[in-house]
Amino acid sequence: MVLTLKRAVLSTISLWIILAWGYTFLMVGLGQLFFPYQANGSPVSVRGHVVGLQHVGQYFGNNLQYFWGRPSDTVSVATGKPQPYNAFASSPSNYGPTNAKLIQDIQARIHMYRQTTPGLHVSRIPISLVESSGSGLDPNIAVQSALIQIPRIAKHTGLSEKTLKHLVATQILPPDLGVFGPRRINVLLLNKALYQMLHH
Amino acid sequence: MTVSTVLTWLVVIGGLLILMKPLGIYMYKVFTFQPTILDRPMKPIEGLIFRLLHVSETSQMNAVEYGVAFVITNMLWAVMAYTLLRMQGALPFNPNHFGNINPQLAFNTSASFVTNTNWQAYSGENTMSYFSAFAVLQFLQFVTPASGAATGVAFVRAVSGRGLGNFFVDLTLVLTRVLLPLAVIFGLIFVALGVPETLGPYLHLHTLNNQSQVVPRGPIASWESIEHLGQNGGGFTNANSANPLENPSALSNIFQAIAMGLVPVAFFYLFGMFTGKKRLAWTLIAVAGTLYLAMLAMIYFPEMAGNPIINALGLHGHANMVGKELRFGMGGTSIFETSTMAFTTGSVASAHDSFLPIPSLAFFLGMFLNMVFGGKGVGLLNMLMFVIITVFLMGLMVGRTPEFLGKKIEAREVSLASIAFLLHPLLILAGAAIATATPAGLAGVFNPGPQGLSEILYGFTSAAANNGSAMGGLGASLPFYEVALGIVVIIGRYASIMAMLLVGQSLLRKKAVPETSGTMRTDTPLFWGILLGSIVILNALTFFPVMALGPIAEHYLLMAHHVFS
């Protein structure tokens, strides 16, 4: 028993050196050497300032001039109050399929889109645009989700719908390697392009 | 089904099938101490460790010694993890200045990581320092699955008529020859696909929309790779692999699904190599594979059809996207969730609480059976437990002494296998019964209606199966659940492994009986059917009543558009 314990201690120490320290520092070193952009989080910059990370969604839902992402149910760690796209506390809503709050939230979001975009029919709103994501940080929306927001953005930015449609078309991301996953729009990259169009 | 879904599934399943044989053969060579390509870099390191411990490749242990070494080493890791988490605030590599972890959470986290469960009562990105991430939790994600795999190797050696081997030798070899090399390869793939790998602090950003955003970073890619290769499933962040920081694209999602399955599937092939009975191994792979495909279908098709209550609102499209990320597609999401439940990883690429009832049933199925390939080594042990029980039942039906691998299966083996089998429902049903009967347990329920019962059941099932995923609404950070689930993970892990090691030893001691025309064959399509049937029937008898109250009741209420508030 004592001998086994001694062996357990010695093997733990040697494995700890290899796996906790050796492996981690090797991976950080190789990652920073070969893929420095990705290893540091794939930052997105505007005029030399980092404004976000390519893969992490941001909250635009309080600004009528920008494209909005999917709903996010993340909360503030300090207050527990809603704080959409809080990357410091990723979380889904966890609502089950028969929870009344789930249905109410979805109805409220449909209402919000129809109020801000006059004439928008429910059947044109993609289901993913009114259902919140698994992390609360989904960076993507469906192409259709961007298209239905164009009339609102045109009204509030003064850009023509034709210009905005063209802008959206340039921002469509193909499936990975052409086949894996859906065609989609990265909301931050689309809004960055929109920002540059408005502030060039 | 879309082309994208079909190709995603083909790549994951095909990848696992293609890699099974070479990896199985390679592992066979490693554990029979034959030369392999990694001898040159790894032999010197292993030699140093073996000299330090005074062990060698020829050292032998009996089942009790092996089991005791396994448990003592695991206990040592638990104490080490608990201590280091409790003093996190004073340790280095803490650029975001997180304080010490409180006692219940430190107990729950160390118990669940040591048992390879990786239940998340913690929210990684706002709780754990980089030190706790890589020097405590990531370390446990290497060694604890490796120690489980070592017991699997010992069992396979025993049933193939060799000595069990030495725990410390096997533990070292699983790490240096299998997990570490694979972790480096997958880690680099994940960095290339956009998972951060840095020791720099979190980013404080000013966004285009004039808001501030704090974005976590850290050594995430190295964590993701061993999290999945070891079927650990403890996330770097709260949302786990749904978080784009951990799983940024459809491709990284596919690689994570493959990483989870590689070693557990190869273990079945390893079993065939050791025992010399490849047809038997293929029969067992076919049984597990059938159940895997059944789970995949049970998850994908209902989710594509969507939630009838929401579909009545008349939106564009109908798939259930609540709690799901857009970039994986439904095909990618469903194969990830099938894999995480089949291989008992417990990482999630979407919110399990928000799935429809039939997919929830598939999640439960994976955890009840715990042998749809299962965790590496341990899943094989559970499969062989069912084989022994099935062989015994067949023997009873035709009135002949049951045999397996040329050894007679007698009262002792059947008793031990039955103990291992019955322990699982006992922990789940008794645990859930206590939780539903006490205010402390009910306080954790989040969703109203039958879904609430499912949340409690899911918690105890996940703990007993050492899976680690959750229906996230459950208040896992309540002291009641931190302590109760911490205890369940420990019993669930050690008692069943110990019972199966004793089965292995008892088979090893028996004289082999020659195979005759009267021997019941265990490597035929007929046995595939009987084994599958008895697994399904045994588990249905055990769990159907409680499933009727949870997901099945929820399903019928959902179909009737019933809403709970």
Interface residues (C-beta under 8 A of the other chain):
Chain A: M1 T4 L5 R7 A8 V9 L10 S11 T12 S14 L15 W16 I18 L19 A20 W21 Y23 T24 L26 M27 V28 L30 G31 Q32 F34 F35 Q38 A39 N40 G41 S42 P43 V46 H49 V50 V51 G52 L53 Q54 H55 V56 G57 Q58 Y59 F60 N62 N63 Y66 R70 V77 Y85 N86 A87 F88 A89 S90 S91 P92 S93 N94 Y95 G96 P97 T98 N99 A100 K101 L102 I103 I106 Q107 I110 V122 S123 R124 I125 P126 I127 S128 V130 E131 S132 S133 G134 S135 G136 L137 D138 P139 N140 I141 A142 Q144 P175 D176 L177 V179 F180 G181 P182 R184 L188 N191 K192 Y195
Chain B: V3 S4 L7 T8 V11 I45 L48 I49 L52 L53 H54 V55 E65 V68 A69 I72 T73 L76 W77 M80 S123 E125 N126 F134 A135 V136 Q138 F139 F142 V143 F168 L171 T172 L175 T176 L180 A183 V184 G187 L188 V191 A192 L193 G194 V195 P196 E197 T198 L199 G200 Y202 L203 L205 H206 T207 L208 N209 Q211 Q213 V214 V215 P216 R217 P219 A221 S222 T237 N238 A239 A242 N243 P244 L245 P248 S249 A250 L251 N253 I254 G306 N307 I309 I310 L313 G314 L315 H316 G317 H318 A319 N320 M321 V322 G323 K324 E325 L326 R327 F328 G329 G332 V348 A349 S350 A351 D353 S354 F355 L356 P357 F446 N447 P448 G449 Q451 S454 M471 G472 G473 E554 L557 L558 H562 V563 F564 S565
